[in-house]
Amino acid sequence: MMSEFNRVHHHNISEFPKNFDVKSVNEDLNVCNKCGIIVIWDTEMYWKGEEDLETNKILGDHTAVCDDCFSKLKKGVNNG
């Protein structure tokens, strides 16, 4: 049987009801601001406001993004 954590981890927030709160499943989960995937906030996301100015520049208007979206944004910044 699949655990509640595994039922939501690496799934898109759009697959769940509009009022669904990932924190009700596990406090370590959060949602990517770019693609909507549900990931672990401290190991699978990049956050704006960290002391790394390059990260803040790459994130642009996003507050927090998953690793995959960060890689895509980084390629866009380096190619632009």
C-alpha positions as protocol buffer text, in pm:
chain_id: "A"
residue {
  index: 1
  type: MET
  ca { x: 0 y: 0 z: 0 }
}
residue {
  index: 2
  type: MET
  ca { x: 132 y: 343 z: -95 }
}
residue {
  index: 3
  type: SER
  ca { x: 199 y: 586 z: 190 }
}
residue {
  index: 4
  type: GLU
  ca { x: 35 y: 928 z: 187 }
}
residue {
  index: 5
  type: PHE
  ca { x: 380 y: 1084 z: 142 }
}
residue {
  index: 6
  type: ASN
  ca { x: 453 y: 874 z: -168 }
}
residue {
  index: 7
  type: ARG
  ca { x: 105 y: 945 z: -302 }
}
residue {
  index: 8
  type: VAL
  ca { x: 188 y: 1316 z: -333 }
}
residue {
  index: 9
  type: HIS
  ca { x: 570 y: 1336 z: -355 }
}
residue {
  index: 10
  type: HIS
  ca { x: 679 y: 1410 z: -716 }
}
residue {
  index: 11
  type: HIS
  ca { x: 319 y: 1455 z: -829 }
}
residue {
  index: 12
  type: ASN
  ca { x: 178 y: 1783 z: -956 }
}
residue {
  index: 13
  type: ILE
  ca { x: -35 y: 1996 z: -725 }
}
residue {
  index: 14
  type: SER
  ca { x: -293 y: 2020 z: -1007 }
}
residue {
  index: 15
  type: GLU
  ca { x: -374 y: 1650 z: -951 }
}
residue {
  index: 16
  type: PHE
  ca { x: -526 y: 1735 z: -612 }
}
residue {
  index: 17
  type: PRO
  ca { x: -827 y: 1940 z: -499 }
}
residue {
  index: 18
  type: LYS
  ca { x: -781 y: 2317 z: -508 }
}
residue {
  index: 19
  type: ASN
  ca { x: -770 y: 2349 z: -127 }
}
residue {
  index: 20
  type: PHE
  ca { x: -521 y: 2060 z: -83 }
}
residue {
  index: 21
  type: ASP
  ca { x: -240 y: 2144 z: 161 }
}
residue {
  index: 22
  type: VAL
  ca { x: 81 y: 1946 z: 108 }
}
residue {
  index: 23
  type: LYS
  ca { x: 185 y: 2037 z: 463 }
}
residue {
  index: 24
  type: SER
  ca { x: -104 y: 1827 z: 593 }
}
residue {
  index: 25
  type: VAL
  ca { x: 77 y: 1523 z: 451 }
}
residue {
  index: 26
  type: ASN
  ca { x: 429 y: 1616 z: 560 }
}
residue {
  index: 27
  type: GLU
  ca { x: 586 y: 1941 z: 679 }
}
residue {
  index: 28
  type: ASP
  ca { x: 888 y: 1879 z: 451 }
}
residue {
  index: 29
  type: LEU
  ca { x: 683 y: 1902 z: 131 }
}
residue {
  index: 30
  type: ASN
  ca { x: 639 y: 2215 z: -78 }
}
residue {
  index: 31
  type: VAL
  ca { x: 527 y: 2309 z: -429 }
}
residue {
  index: 32
  type: CYS
  ca { x: 747 y: 2440 z: -710 }
}
residue {
  index: 33
  type: ASN
  ca { x: 636 y: 2793 z: -808 }
}
residue {
  index: 34
  type: LYS
  ca { x: 714 y: 2724 z: -1175 }
}
residue {
  index: 35
  type: CYS
  ca { x: 581 y: 2375 z: -1260 }
}
residue {
  index: 36
  type: GLY
  ca { x: 369 y: 2279 z: -958 }
}
residue {
  index: 37
  type: ILE
  ca { x: 548 y: 1956 z: -869 }
}
residue {
  index: 38
  type: ILE
  ca { x: 545 y: 1857 z: -502 }
}
residue {
  index: 39
  type: VAL
  ca { x: 896 y: 1806 z: -362 }
}
residue {
  index: 40
  type: ILE
  ca { x: 1094 y: 1816 z: -37 }
}
residue {
  index: 41
  type: TRP
  ca { x: 1160 y: 2184 z: 37 }
}
residue {
  index: 42
  type: ASP
  ca { x: 1516 y: 2162 z: 172 }
}
residue {
  index: 43
  type: THR
  ca { x: 1677 y: 1907 z: -61 }
}
residue {
  index: 44
  type: GLU
  ca { x: 1481 y: 1932 z: -387 }
}
residue {
  index: 45
  type: MET
  ca { x: 1425 y: 2307 z: -421 }
}
residue {
  index: 46
  type: TYR
  ca { x: 1612 y: 2633 z: -471 }
}
residue {
  index: 47
  type: TRP
  ca { x: 1487 y: 2935 z: -277 }
}
residue {
  index: 48
  type: LYS
  ca { x: 1510 y: 3308 z: -343 }
}
residue {
  index: 49
  type: GLY
  ca { x: 1662 y: 3506 z: -61 }
}
residue {
  index: 50
  type: GLU
  ca { x: 1946 y: 3267 z: 3 }
}
residue {
  index: 51
  type: GLU
  ca { x: 2273 y: 3455 z: 25 }
}
residue {
  index: 52
  type: ASP
  ca { x: 2375 y: 3340 z: -322 }
}
residue {
  index: 53
  type: LEU
  ca { x: 2317 y: 3632 z: -561 }
}
residue {
  index: 54
  type: GLU
  ca { x: 2354 y: 3405 z: -866 }
}
residue {
  index: 55
  type: THR
  ca { x: 2069 y: 3183 z: -741 }
}
residue {
  index: 56
  type: ASN
  ca { x: 1848 y: 3489 z: -684 }
}
residue {
  index: 57
  type: LYS
  ca { x: 1921 y: 3612 z: -1037 }
}
residue {
  index: 58
  type: ILE
  ca { x: 1844 y: 3272 z: -1191 }
}
residue {
  index: 59
  type: LEU
  ca { x: 1514 y: 3242 z: -999 }
}
residue {
  index: 60
  type: GLY
  ca { x: 1391 y: 3575 z: -1140 }
}
residue {
  index: 61
  type: ASP
  ca { x: 1028 y: 3624 z: -1031 }
}
residue {
  index: 62
  type: HIS
  ca { x: 1001 y: 3279 z: -870 }
}
residue {
  index: 63
  type: THR
  ca { x: 1028 y: 3234 z: -492 }
}
residue {
  index: 64
  type: ALA
  ca { x: 1108 y: 2863 z: -493 }
}
residue {
  index: 65
  type: VAL
  ca { x: 1154 y: 2611 z: -772 }
}
residue {
  index: 66
  type: CYS
  ca { x: 1233 y: 2240 z: -799 }
}
residue {
  index: 67
  type: ASP
  ca { x: 1573 y: 2118 z: -911 }
}
residue {
  index: 68
  type: ASP
  ca { x: 1453 y: 2051 z: -1269 }
}
residue {
  index: 69
  type: CYS
  ca { x: 1303 y: 2398 z: -1311 }
}
residue {
  index: 70
  type: PHE
  ca { x: 1615 y: 2558 z: -1163 }
}
residue {
  index: 71
  type: SER
  ca { x: 1829 y: 2378 z: -1422 }
}
residue {
  index: 72
  type: LYS
  ca { x: 1603 y: 2503 z: -1702 }
}
residue {
  index: 73
  type: LEU
  ca { x: 1605 y: 2859 z: -1567 }
}
residue {
  index: 74
  type: LYS
  ca { x: 1983 y: 2848 z: -1529 }
}
residue {
  index: 75
  type: LYS
  ca { x: 2026 y: 2742 z: -1893 }
}
residue {
  index: 76
  type: GLY
  ca { x: 1803 y: 3032 z: -1997 }
}
residue {
  index: 77
  type: VAL
  ca { x: 2010 y: 3283 z: -1799 }
}
residue {
  index: 78
  type: ASN
  ca { x: 2338 y: 3145 z: -1933 }
}
residue {
  index: 79
  type: ASN
  ca { x: 2209 y: 3148 z: -2292 }
}
residue {
  index: 80
  type: GLY
  ca { x: 2045 y: 3489 z: -2266 }
}
